[in-house]
């Protein structure tokens, strides 16, 4: 659970909690982290801007994510946060004015921490526009890192799916394939989440760079163009990753089908072996007086041996054909 915070970031100084007007003086970036209603009301009073709620930021239509209100640009996008083996999506909002940027988020993002350290380590003045570009660059870099780790995870999965190990027992194979299927599915979900984040960042970059009511300097336009190119290359990587996820999913399902077929082979062997001795027992269990072996001294043992032979001989034949795997 993220602690609620209302922070002001200034060049050359660490982040400071905002409690009044004096705390935002000279701060190009104000950051609301999982804000309480009181912190939202304070931010609205200090900035004279409407503060978007979480419900506002979770709207999916473009007109609700990218728009102008008075002289402020309102932007929002879903961002993926990855934590070790888990991840989730959380919305992020930007209220951009030329001299100040206000961000609204509901969880910690490492990209925001990186930019906070960069601003604290600088001594030159910053505008809200430049802070927004810094955040876009950091977010795209973070998404690239997530995709890099995802690519490595898929390479590992690929080796595990296609490894040529010794045959495993059925229970072990079932457990292994189930785990692989879950991991492939999670990788596909992560790739889809990253694609959504990239799409949101791409829309923000285009909207900000082409907004005539909020002109950027040529230098910042150039940096935004670089961000847009990076997003384009990452989108290509996501498409390639999605194709690989689909390939691994199909392969895993194929191996599951093979395991099911192997199970059906075993059932076929068992049912076939049970038919012949049942037939022998049925024949010699008939109540006909003229059965040739009825008065034979060895008839009982003969029938038992015949039933045993009808079990052993098919087993040997199936074993020779490879239907009975030694590893099972």
LUMTINU-538341 format. One line per 5 residues: number of its first residue (from 1); for each residue x, z, y of N, C-alpha, C. Coordinates in steps of 0.05 Angstrom, whole numbers, plus 32768, in hexadecimal, padded with zeros to 4 digits. Last residue first. Layout:
<rs>
NUM = X:Z:Y:X:Z:Y:X:Z:Y  ... .
</rs>
This chain:
<rs>
328 = 8098:7EA7:7C9A:807D:7EB2:7CA0:8078:7EC9:7C8D  80C6:7E8D:7C8D:80C7:7EA0:7CA4:80AC:7EAD:7CA9  80BB:7E6A:7C65:80C8:7E82:7C5E:80C8:7E97:7C74  807C:7E4A:7C62:8095:7E4E:7C71:80A1:7E69:7C6A  805D:7E21:7C3C:8061:7E3E:7C3D:807C:7E43:7C49 .
323 = 8061:7DEB:7C3F:804A:7DF7:7C4B:804C:7E15:7C4D  8089:7DCE:7C27:808F:7DDB:7C40:8077:7DE8:7C4E  8086:7DBA:7BF5:807D:7DA8:7C0B:8081:7DB5:7C26  8096:7DE6:7BD7:80A7:7DCE:7BD8:80A0:7DBC:7BEF  8068:7E05:7BDE:8082:7E0E:7BE8:8095:7DF7:7BEB .
318 = 8042:7DE7:7BC4:8040:7DEB:7BE0:805A:7DF4:7BED  8058:7DED:7B8F:8055:7DD3:7B9B:8053:7DD5:7BBA  8055:7E24:7B87:806F:7E17:7B87:806E:7DFB:7B94  801D:7E2A:7B8A:802E:7E37:7B9D:8049:7E2A:7B9F  800C:7E0B:7B5E:8006:7E02:7B79:8017:7E0F:7B8E .
313 = 8025:7E2E:7B35:802D:7E12:7B38:8025:7E07:7B54  800A:7E61:7B3A:8027:7E5E:7B3F:802F:7E41:7B45  7FD4:7E57:7B2D:7FDC:7E64:7B47:7FF9:7E5E:7B4E  7FD2:7E40:7AFC:7FC4:7E32:7B12:7FC9:7E3F:7B2D  7FED:7E68:7ADF:7FFB:7E4E:7AE4:7FED:7E3F:7AFB .
308 = 7FC6:7E8F:7ADE:7FDF:7E95:7AEC:7FEE:7E7B:7AF3  7FA0:7E75:7ABD:7F99:7E7C:7AD9:7FB2:7E82:7AEA  7FBE:7E71:7A8F:7FB5:7E59:7A9C:7FAE:7E5E:7AB9  7FC5:7EA7:7A82:7FDD:7E97:7A88:7FD5:7E7D:7A97  7F8F:7EB4:7A77:7F9E:7EC1:7A8D:7FB6:7EB1:7A96 .
303 = 7F86:7E93:7A4B:7F76:7E8F:7A64:7F84:7E9C:7A7C  7FAA:7EA8:7A26:7FAC:7E8C:7A2F:7F9E:7E88:7A49  7F97:7EDA:7A1F:7FB0:7ED8:7A2C:7FB5:7EBB:7A36  7F67:7ECC:7A04:7F66:7EDC:7A1D:7F80:7ED8:7A2D  7F79:7EAF:79D7:7F69:7EA2:79EB:7F68:7EB1:7A06 .
298 = 7F94:7EBF:79AA:7FA3:7EBF:79C4:7F93:7EB3:79DB  7F6F:7EB9:7982:7F7C:7ED3:7986:7F89:7ED5:79A1  7F31:7E99:798B:7F4F:7E96:7989:7F5B:7EB1:7991  7EFC:7E95:7990:7F06:7EA7:797B:7F24:7EA5:7977  7EFA:7E73:79BD:7EEA:7E8B:79BC:7EF5:7E9F:79A7 .
293 = 7F10:7E43:79C8:7F22:7E5A:79C8:7F14:7E74:79C4  7EE5:7E1E:79C7:7EFA:7E1D:79B2:7F0B:7E37:79B1  7EA2:7E33:79C9:7EBB:7E31:79D9:7ED2:7E32:79C6  7E6F:7E36:79B2:7E83:7E23:79A7:7E9B:7E1F:79BA  7E4E:7E58:79CE:7E58:7E61:79B4:7E6F:7E50:79AB .
288 = 7E53:7E67:7A13:7E4E:7E52:79FF:7E5C:7E5B:79E5  7E53:7E83:7A47:7E49:7E8F:7A2E:7E40:7E79:7A1A  7E8E:7E7F:7A6D:7E75:7E74:7A65:7E6C:7E7F:7A4A  7EC0:7E8E:7A7C:7EAC:7EA3:7A7D:7E90:7E99:7A76  7EE0:7E62:7A7B:7EE2:7E74:7A64:7ECF:7E8C:7A66 .
283 = 7ECF:7E4D:7AAD:7ECC:7E3E:7A94:7ECC:7E51:7A7C  7EDD:7E75:7AD3:7EC1:7E6D:7ACF:7EBC:7E5E:7AB5  7F14:7E76:7ACE:7F05:7E8E:7AC6:7EE7:7E87:7AC2  7F1F:7E43:7AE2:7F26:7E4A:7AC6:7F16:7E62:7ABD  7F0B:7E48:7B16:7F00:7E33:7B04:7F06:7E3B:7AE7 .
278 = 7F2D:7E6F:7B2A:7F10:7E74:7B28:7F02:7E61:7B15  7F5D:7E54:7B29:7F59:7E6A:7B16:7F3B:7E72:7B14  7F4F:7E2B:7B52:7F56:7E24:7B36:7F52:7E3C:7B23  7F43:7E45:7B83:7F2F:7E35:7B75:7F35:7E32:7B58  7F6D:7E60:7B9B:7F57:7E70:7B90:7F44:7E60:7B80 .
273 = 7F8D:7E38:7BAE:7F97:7E48:7B98:7F81:7E58:7B8B  7F6D:7E26:7BD9:7F72:7E15:7BC2:7F7B:7E24:7BAA  7F6E:7E53:7BFB:7F54:7E4A:7BF0:7F59:7E38:7BD8  7FA5:7E55:7C07:7F98:7E6C:7BFA:7F7E:7E63:7BED  7FAE:7E23:7C1F:7FBC:7E2A:7C07:7FAE:7E40:7BF8 .
268 = 7F8C:7E28:7C4C:7F87:7E12:7C38:7F94:7E19:7C1E  7FA4:7E52:7C67:7F89:7E55:7C5D:7F82:7E40:7C48  7FD4:7E38:7C73:7FD5:7E50:7C62:7FB9:7E54:7C56  7FC1:7E10:7C95:7FCF:7E09:7C7C:7FCE:7E20:7C69  7FAE:7E2E:7CC0:7F9A:7E20:7CAF:7FA7:7E17:7C95 .
263 = 7FDF:7E3F:7CD4:7FCC:7E53:7CC9:7FB7:7E46:7CB7  7FF2:7E0E:7CE6:8000:7E1C:7CD1:7FEF:7E32:7CC4  7FCD:7E05:7D0F:7FCE:7DF3:7CF7:7FDC:7E00:7CE0  7FDC:7E2E:7D31:7FC2:7E2E:7D26:7FC0:7E1C:7D0D  800F:7E1B:7D3F:800C:7E35:7D31:7FF1:7E37:7D24 .
258 = 8000:7DEC:7D59:8010:7DEA:7D41:800E:7E04:7D30  7FE6:7E02:7D85:7FD7:7DF2:7D72:7FE6:7DEF:7D58  8012:7E1A:7D9E:7FFC:7E2B:7D94:7FEB:7E1C:7D80  802D:7DEC:7DAC:8039:7DFE:7D98:8024:7E11:7D8D  8009:7DD8:7DD2:800F:7DC9:7DBA:801B:7DDA:7DA4 .
253 = 800B:7E00:7DF9:7FF2:7DFC:7DEA:7FF6:7DEC:7DD1  8040:7DF5:7E09:8039:7E0F:7DFD:801F:7E0D:7DED  803A:7DC1:7E1E:804C:7DC6:7E07:8045:7DE0:7DF9  8016:7DCA:7E48:800E:7DB9:7E32:8020:7DBD:7E1A  8037:7DED:7E67:801D:7DF6:7E5D:8014:7DE5:7E46 .
248 = 8061:7DCB:7E73:8066:7DE3:7E62:804C:7DEE:7E57  8045:7DA6:7E93:8053:7D9D:7E7B:8058:7DB5:7E68  8034:7DC7:7EBD:8020:7DBA:7EAC:802C:7DB0:7E92  8066:7DD5:7ED2:8054:7DEA:7EC7:8040:7DDE:7EB5  8077:7DA3:7EE3:8086:7DB0:7ECD:8075:7DC7:7EC1 .
243 = 8052:7D99:7F0B:8053:7D87:7EF4:8062:7D94:7EDD  8060:7DC3:7F2E:8045:7DC2:7F22:8045:7DB0:7F09  8094:7DB2:7F3D:8090:7DCA:7F2E:8075:7DCB:7F20  8087:7D84:7F59:8098:7D81:7F41:8094:7D9A:7F30  806A:7D9C:7F83:805D:7D88:7F71:806D:7D85:7F57 .
238 = 8093:7DBC:7F99:807B:7DC9:7F8D:806D:7DB5:7F7A  80B4:7D94:7FAD:80BE:7DA6:7F97:80A7:7DB4:7F89  8094:7D80:7FD5:809C:7D6E:7FBF:80A5:7D7F:7FA7  8091:7DAD:7FF5:8079:7DA3:7FE8:807F:7D90:7FD1  80C6:7DAF:8006:80BC:7DC4:7FF4:80A2:7DBC:7FE7 .
233 = 80C6:7D82:8027:80D7:7D83:800F:80CF:7D98:7FFC  80A1:7D94:804E:809C:7D7C:803F:80AD:7D7B:8025  80BC:7DC1:8063:80A2:7DC5:8055:809C:7DAC:8044  80E7:7DA7:807C:80EC:7DB9:8065:80D2:7DBE:8055  80CB:7D8B:80A3:80D9:7D7C:808E:80DF:7D8E:8076 .
228 = 80B7:7DB7:80C1:80A4:7DA4:80B5:80B2:7D94:809E  80E8:7DCC:80D3:80D7:7DDC:80C2:80C3:7DCA:80B3  80F8:7DA2:80F4:8108:7DA9:80DD:80F8:7DB9:80C9  80D0:7DA6:811B:80D2:7D8D:810B:80E2:7D92:80F1  80DD:7DD7:8130:80C4:7DD5:8121:80C4:7DBB:8110 .
223 = 810D:7DC8:8149:810E:7DDC:8133:80F4:7DDB:8123  80F9:7DA5:8170:810C:7D9C:815C:810D:7DAF:8144  80D9:7DC8:818E:80CD:7DB2:817F:80DF:7DA7:8169  8101:7DE8:81A3:80EF:7DF4:818F:80E0:7DDE:8180  8118:7DC1:81C5:8129:7DCF:81B1:8117:7DDA:819B .
218 = 80EF:7DB4:81E8:80FA:7D9F:81D6:810A:7DAC:81BF  80BC:7DE7:81EA:80D5:7DDA:81F4:80DE:7DC6:81DF  8076:7DDB:81E3:808F:7DE8:81DB:80A6:7DD9:81E8  8037:7DE3:8202:804F:7DD3:81FD:8067:7DE4:81F6  7FFD:7DEB:81F8:8011:7DFF:81F4:802B:7DF0:81EE .
213 = 7FDB:7DC1:81FD:7FD6:7DD8:820F:7FEB:7DEE:820C  7FEA:7D9F:81D5:7FF1:7D97:81F0:7FED:7DAE:8204  8004:7DA9:8198:7FF1:7DB5:81AA:7FF9:7DAF:81C7  8029:7D99:8173:8019:7D84:817F:8004:7D8E:8193  8041:7DC7:8161:8052:7DB3:816C:8042:7D9D:817B .
208 = 8015:7DE4:814C:8025:7DEF:8163:8035:7DD9:8170  8003:7DC3:8123:7FF1:7DCA:8138:8001:7DD4:8151  8030:7DBF:8101:8025:7DA7:810E:8014:7DAE:8126  8036:7DF5:80F2:804C:7DE7:80FF:8042:7DCE:810E  8005:7DFF:80D9:800C:7E0E:80F1:8022:7DFF:8100 .
203 = 8007:7DDC:80AD:7FF2:7DD8:80C1:7FF9:7DE7:80DB  8033:7DF3:8092:8035:7DD7:809C:8020:7DD2:80B2  801F:7E24:8084:8035:7E23:8097:8038:7E07:80A2  7FF6:7E14:805F:7FF0:7E23:8078:8006:7E21:808D  8016:7DFB:8038:8002:7DEC:8047:7FFA:7DF9:8061 .
198 = 8034:7E27:8027:8041:7E11:8034:802E:7DFF:8044  800B:7E45:800F:801A:7E50:8026:8028:7E3A:8035  7FFA:7E23:7FE6:7FE7:7E2B:7FFB:7FF6:7E35:8014  802A:7E21:7FC8:8020:7E09:7FD5:800C:7E0F:7FEB  802C:7E56:7FB7:8041:7E4D:7FCA:8038:7E33:7FD7 .
193 = 8000:7E55:7F95:8000:7E67:7FAC:8015:7E5E:7FC1  8012:7E31:7F6E:7FFA:7E2B:7F7D:7FF9:7E3C:7F97  803D:7E4E:7F59:8042:7E34:7F66:802A:7E2C:7F77  8021:7E79:7F44:8034:7E7E:7F59:8039:7E63:7F68  8003:7E61:7F1B:7FF5:7E6E:7F31:8008:7E72:7F49 .
188 = 802D:7E4F:7EFA:801B:7E3B:7F07:800C:7E48:7F1E  8041:7E80:7EEA:8052:7E6E:7EFA:8041:7E59:7F08  8016:7E92:7ECD:801E:7EA1:7EE5:802F:7E8F:7EF6  8017:7E6D:7EA2:8000:7E6F:7EB4:8006:7E7D:7ECE  8048:7E7A:7E8B:8044:7E5F:7E96:802D:7E5F:7EAA .
183 = 803D:7EAE:7E7B:8051:7EA9:7E8F:804F:7E8E:7E9B  8014:7EA5:7E54:800F:7EB5:7E6C:8023:7EB0:7E82  8031:7E86:7E2F:801A:7E7B:7E3C:8013:7E8A:7E56  8057:7EAB:7E1E:8060:7E93:7E2C:8048:7E87:7E3B  8036:7ED1:7E05:8046:7ED9:7E1C:804F:7EC0:7E2C .
178 = 8021:7EB1:7DDB:800F:7EBD:7DEF:801E:7EC5:7E08  8050:7EA6:7DC0:8042:7E90:7DCD:802E:7E9A:7DE1  805D:7EDB:7DAD:806F:7ECB:7DBE:8061:7EB5:7DCD  8031:7EE8:7D8D:8038:7EF8:7DA4:804A:7EE9:7DB8  8034:7EBF:7D66:801C:7EC2:7D77:8022:7ED2:7D90 .
173 = 8066:7ECA:7D50:8062:7EB1:7D5D:8049:7EB2:7D70  805B:7EFD:7D39:806F:7EFA:7D4E:806C:7EE1:7D5D  8035:7EEE:7D13:802E:7F01:7D28:8041:7EFF:7D3F  8052:7EC9:7CF3:803A:7EC1:7D01:8033:7ED4:7D18  8099:7ECB:7CFA:8080:7ED3:7CED:8069:7ECC:7CFF .
168 = 80BE:7E90:7D0B:80B6:7EAB:7D0F:809D:7EB1:7CFF  80F6:7E67:7CFB:80D9:7E6B:7CFA:80D3:7E89:7CFC  812C:7E6A:7D2A:8122:7E6B:7D0F:8104:7E70:7D0F  8127:7E41:7D66:812D:7E5A:7D57:8125:7E56:7D3A  8131:7E1A:7D92:812F:7E14:7D75:8138:7E2D:7D65 .
163 = 8107:7E1A:7DCD:811E:7E24:7DBE:811A:7E1F:7DA0  80DF:7E0C:7DEE:80EA:7DF7:7DDD:8102:7E00:7DCD  80D1:7E3B:7E09:80BC:7E2B:7DFC:80C8:7E18:7DE7  8102:7E4B:7E1E:80F4:7E5C:7E0B:80DF:7E4D:7DFC  810E:7E22:7E42:8120:7E27:7E2C:8112:7E38:7E16 .
158 = 80E2:7E28:7E65:80E6:7E0F:7E56:80F8:7E13:7E3E  80ED:7E5A:7E7B:80D5:7E56:7E6A:80D8:7E3D:7E59  811A:7E4D:7E99:811C:7E61:7E83:8104:7E5E:7E70  8103:7E2A:7EBD:8118:7E20:7EAB:811C:7E33:7E94  80DF:7E4C:7ED6:80D4:7E37:7EC6:80EA:7E2B:7EB3 .
153 = 8103:7E6D:7EF2:80F2:7E79:7EDD:80E6:7E63:7ECB  8119:7E47:7F15:812A:7E54:7F01:811A:7E60:7EEA  80EB:7E3C:7F34:80F8:7E27:7F25:810A:7E32:7F0F  80E3:7E6F:7F4A:80CF:7E64:7F38:80DB:7E4D:7F27  810F:7E73:7F6B:810C:7E86:7F54:80F8:7E7B:7F40 .
148 = 8101:7E49:7F8E:811A:7E48:7F7F:8119:7E5B:7F67  80D2:7E5C:7FA4:80D1:7E44:7F93:80EB:7E41:7F82  80E6:7E87:7FC0:80D2:7E8C:7FAB:80D1:7E74:7F98  8106:7E6C:7FE5:8112:7E7F:7FD2:8100:7E84:7FBA  80DE:7E51:8001:80F2:7E41:7FF3:8100:7E53:7FDE .
143 = 80C5:7E7C:8019:80B6:7E6C:8006:80C9:7E5B:7FF5  80EF:7E8B:803C:80E6:7E9D:8026:80D6:7E8E:8011  80F1:7E5E:805E:8108:7E66:804E:8101:7E78:8036  80BE:7E63:8074:80C4:7E4C:8064:80DD:7E51:8052  80C5:7E94:8090:80B1:7E92:807B:80B7:7E7A:8069 .
138 = 80EE:7E86:80B4:80F3:7E9A:80A0:80DF:7E99:808A  80D4:7E5E:80D3:80ED:7E57:80C4:80F2:7E6C:80AE  80AA:7E7C:80E8:80A4:7E65:80D7:80BD:7E5E:80C6  80C7:7EA2:8107:80B7:7EAB:80F0:80B1:7E94:80DD  80DF:7E80:812D:80F0:7E90:811B:80E0:7E99:8103 .
133 = 80B0:7E6E:8146:80C0:7E5B:8137:80D3:7E69:8124  80A0:7E9E:815D:808E:7E91:814A:809E:7E7D:8139  80CA:7EA7:8180:80C5:7EBA:816B:80B4:7EAD:8155  80C2:7E7D:81A4:80DA:7E7D:8193:80D7:7E91:817C  8091:7E8B:81BB:8094:7E72:81AC:80AC:7E72:8199 .
128 = 809C:7EBA:81D5:808B:7EBB:81BE:808D:7EA2:81AE  80E3:7EBB:81E4:80C7:7EB6:81EB:80B7:7EB8:81D2  811A:7EE7:81F2:810B:7ED6:81DF:80EE:7ED2:81E9  815B:7EF2:820D:813E:7EF4:820F:8131:7EDF:81FC  8192:7F0A:81E6:8186:7EF8:81F9:8168:7EFA:81F8 .
123 = 81A3:7F2B:81BE:81A3:7F36:81D9:8196:7F24:81ED  8192:7F3A:8179:8198:7F28:818F:8196:7F36:81AA  8183:7F5C:8151:81A0:7F57:8154:81A7:7F44:816B  814C:7F5D:8153:815A:7F75:815A:8178:7F71:815E  8143:7F29:813F:813D:7F2F:815B:814B:7F49:8164 .
118 = 8154:7F30:810A:8161:7F1C:811B:815C:7F22:8139  8131:7F56:80F7:814E:7F5D:80F9:815C:7F49:810B  8102:7F39:80FA:8104:7F52:8109:8121:7F5A:810C  810D:7F11:80D5:810B:7F0A:80F1:810D:7F22:8102  810C:7F30:80A6:8124:7F21:80AD:8123:7F1A:80CB .
113 = 80D7:7F43:80A5:80ED:7F56:80A8:8107:7F48:80B0  80BD:7F13:809C:80B8:7F21:80B5:80CF:7F36:80BA  80CE:7F08:8068:80D5:7EF5:807E:80D1:7F03:8099  80B7:7F2F:8049:80D4:7F30:804E:80DC:7F1E:8065  807C:7F4F:805C:8089:7F36:8054:80A6:7F37:805B .
108 = 804A:7F7F:804D:8066:7F79:8056:806F:7F5E:804B  8007:7F72:8061:801B:7F7B:804E:8036:7F74:8059  7FE7:7F5D:8087:7FDC:7F73:8078:7FEE:7F7C:8061  7FEF:7F48:80CC:7FF3:7F45:80AF:7FEA:7F5E:80A1  7FF5:7F27:8107:7FE3:7F39:80F9:7FE7:7F34:80DB .
103 = 801D:7F20:8141:8018:7F1A:8125:8006:7F2F:8119  8026:7F04:817F:801A:7F1A:8171:8013:7F11:8155  8056:7EF1:81AE:8049:7EEB:8194:803F:7F05:8188  805E:7EDC:81F2:805C:7EF1:81DD:804E:7EE6:81C5  805F:7EB4:8216:8072:7ECA:821A:8071:7EDF:8204 .
98 = 8038:7E8F:8204:8053:7E86:820B:8068:7E9D:820C  8017:7EA9:81CA:8017:7EA3:81E7:8034:7E9D:81EE  7FF6:7EAC:818E:800E:7EA2:819C:8008:7E9C:81B9  7FE9:7ED0:8159:7FDC:7ECB:8173:7FF3:7EC5:8187  7FE3:7EC6:8115:7FF5:7EC4:812C:7FE4:7EC0:8145 .
93 = 7FDA:7EE6:80D5:7FCF:7EDA:80EE:7FE4:7EDB:8104  7FD7:7EE0:808F:7FE7:7EE7:80A7:7FDC:7ED9:80BF  7FBD:7EF7:8050:7FBB:7EE7:8068:7FCD:7EF2:807E  7FDD:7EF6:8011:7FD2:7F06:8026:7FD2:7EF5:8040  7FE3:7EF3:7FCA:7FDF:7EE4:7FE3:7FD3:7EF7:7FF8 .
88 = 8016:7F0A:7F9E:7FFB:7F09:7FA7:7FFB:7EFB:7FC2  803C:7F18:7F62:8039:7F0C:7F7C:801B:7F0E:7F84  8070:7F31:7F35:8054:7F2F:7F3F:8054:7F22:7F5A  80A3:7F3D:7F27:8094:7F2B:7F15:8077:7F28:7F1E  80B9:7F46:7F66:80C3:7F46:7F4B:80B3:7F32:7F3A .
83 = 808A:7F31:7F8E:8097:7F4A:7F89:809F:7F4B:7F6C  8078:7F04:7FC1:8081:7F07:7FA5:8091:7F21:7FA3  8042:7EEE:7FE5:8057:7F02:7FE4:805E:7F07:7FC7  802C:7EB6:8009:8030:7EC2:7FEF:8047:7ED7:7FF1  7FFC:7EB1:803C:8018:7EB2:8034:801B:7EC0:801A .
78 = 7FCC:7E8A:805F:7FD2:7E9D:8048:7FF0:7E9B:8042  7FC9:7E8A:80A6:7FD0:7E7D:808D:7FD2:7E92:8077  7FB9:7E7C:80EB:7FB8:7E8E:80D4:7FBE:7E7D:80BB  7FB8:7E80:8132:7FC1:7E73:811A:7FBE:7E86:8102  7FA7:7E74:8174:7FA1:7E84:815C:7FA7:7E74:8143 .
73 = 7FC4:7E74:81B2:7FC1:7E64:819A:7FBD:7E77:8182  7FA8:7E80:81F3:7FB6:7E8A:81DA:7FB0:7E78:81C3  7F8C:7E78:8220:7FA7:7E6D:8220:7FB6:7E77:8207  7F4F:7E70:8200:7F5B:7E74:821B:7F77:7E68:821A  7F61:7E60:81C3:7F4D:7E71:81D0:7F5A:7E7A:81EB .
68 = 7F69:7E2D:8192:7F71:7E39:81AC:7F5A:7E4A:81B7  7F77:7E2F:814B:7F66:7E29:8163:7F72:7E37:817B  7F76:7E32:8108:7F86:7E27:811E:7F74:7E20:8135  7F50:7E49:80E7:7F6C:7E51:80E4:7F7E:7E48:80FB  7F20:7E33:80F1:7F22:7E51:80F3:7F3F:7E5A:80F1 .
63 = 7F27:7DFE:80E7:7F1F:7E06:8102:7F20:7E24:8106  7F33:7DFD:80B0:7F48:7DFA:80C3:7F41:7E03:80DF  7F16:7E30:8086:7F13:7E17:8095:7F29:7E15:80AB  7F1C:7E62:8070:7F2C:7E4C:8064:7F2A:7E32:8074  7F29:7EA5:8086:7F19:7E8D:8087:7F29:7E75:807E .
58 = 7F4A:7ED0:8089:7F46:7EC5:806E:7F33:7EAD:806E  7F4A:7EE0:80BD:7F62:7ED3:80B3:7F5E:7EC7:8098  7F19:7EFA:80C1:7F1E:7EE2:80D1:7F35:7ED2:80C5  7F21:7F25:809F:7F0D:7F11:8098:7F11:7EF7:80A8  7F47:7F41:80BD:7F4F:7F35:80A3:7F3B:7F20:809A .
53 = 7F3F:7F2E:8102:7F3C:7F40:80EC:7F45:7F32:80D2  7F64:7F1F:813E:7F55:7F16:8126:7F55:7F2B:8110  7F5A:7F38:817C:7F6B:7F3C:8165:7F5B:7F33:814C  7F59:7F1A:81BB:7F49:7F21:81A4:7F5B:7F23:818C  7F81:7F37:81EF:7F7A:7F21:81DC:7F69:7F2C:81C6 .
48 = 7F9C:7F5A:820F:7F85:7F4D:821A:7F7D:7F35:8209  7FC4:7F7A:81FC:7FCA:7F5D:81FF:7FB3:7F4D:820C  7FAE:7FAD:81FD:7FC9:7FA8:8209:7FCE:7F8B:820E  7F7D:7FA7:81E2:7F7E:7FB1:81FE:7F98:7FAA:820B  7F8D:7F95:81B0:7F7B:7F85:81C0:7F7B:7F8D:81DD .
43 = 7FAB:7FC1:819F:7FB8:7FA7:81A3:7FA7:7F95:81B4  7F83:7FE8:819C:7F99:7FEC:81AE:7FA7:7FD1:81B4  7F63:7FD2:8173:7F58:7FD6:818E:7F6D:7FD9:81A2  7F88:7FD5:8149:7F7D:7FBB:8152:7F72:7FBD:816E  7F8E:800C:8145:7FA5:7FFB:814D:7F9C:7FE0:8156 .
38 = 7F5A:801B:8135:7F65:8025:814E:7F7D:8014:8158  7F55:8001:8103:7F44:7FF9:811A:7F4F:8003:8135  7F9A:7FF6:80ED:7F81:8005:80ED:7F6F:7FFB:8103  7FBD:7FBE:80D0:7FB5:7FCF:80E7:7F9B:7FDE:80E1  7FE9:7FA7:80B1:7FD2:7FB5:80A5:7FC5:7FC8:80BA .
33 = 800E:7FA2:80E8:8011:7FA2:80CB:7FFB:7FB4:80BF  801A:7F7C:811F:8006:7F8E:8114:8008:7F8C:80F5  804B:7F73:814D:8045:7F6F:8131:8032:7F85:8127  8062:7F4C:8183:8053:7F64:817B:8048:7F5F:815E  8098:7F32:81A5:8089:7F32:818B:807C:7F4D:8186 .
28 = 80B2:7F39:81D4:80A6:7F1F:81CF:8096:7F1D:81B5  80AF:7F6E:81FF:80AF:7F68:81E3:80A3:7F4C:81DE  80AC:7F7F:8234:80C3:7F70:822C:80C5:7F69:820E  8082:7FB4:8222:8090:7FA7:8238:80A9:7F99:822E  8068:7FD2:81FD:8069:7FB5:81F8:8078:7FA6:820E .
23 = 806A:8007:820D:8078:8000:81F4:8079:7FE2:81EF  804A:800F:8239:8067:800D:823D:8076:8003:8225  8015:8012:8224:801E:7FFB:8233:803C:7FF8:8235  801B:8033:81E2:8011:802F:81FD:801D:8017:820B  802F:8033:81B0:801A:8046:81B6:800E:8043:81D1 .
18 = 8053:8012:817F:8045:800F:8198:802F:8024:819A  8094:801D:8165:8077:8021:8162:806A:8020:817D  80C7:7FED:8166:80BC:8006:8171:809E:8006:816D  8102:7FD2:8148:80E5:7FD2:814B:80DB:7FED:8154  813F:7FD7:816D:812F:7FD8:8155:8111:7FD8:815C .
13 = 815A:7FA6:819B:814F:7FC1:8196:8140:7FC0:817B  8169:7F72:81A7:817D:7F87:81AA:8173:7FA3:81A4  8128:7F5D:81BB:8144:7F56:81B5:8156:7F6E:81BA  80F1:7F81:819D:8100:7F79:81B5:811C:7F71:81AD  80B2:7F8A:8182:80CD:7F82:817C:80DA:7F76:8196 .
8 = 8084:7FBC:8172:808E:7FAA:8187:80AB:7FA4:8181  804F:7FC9:8143:806B:7FC9:814B:8071:7FB5:8161  8026:7FEF:8122:8024:7FDE:8139:8040:7FDF:8146  8013:7FF9:80DE:8026:7FFB:80F4:801F:7FE8:810A  8000:8017:80A1:7FF8:8009:80B9:800C:800E:80CF .
3 = 8025:800D:8065:801D:801F:807A:8016:800F:8093  800D:7FED:802B:801D:7FEB:8043:8013:7FFF:8058  8011:8000:7FE8:8000:8000:8000:8012:8000:8019 .
</rs>
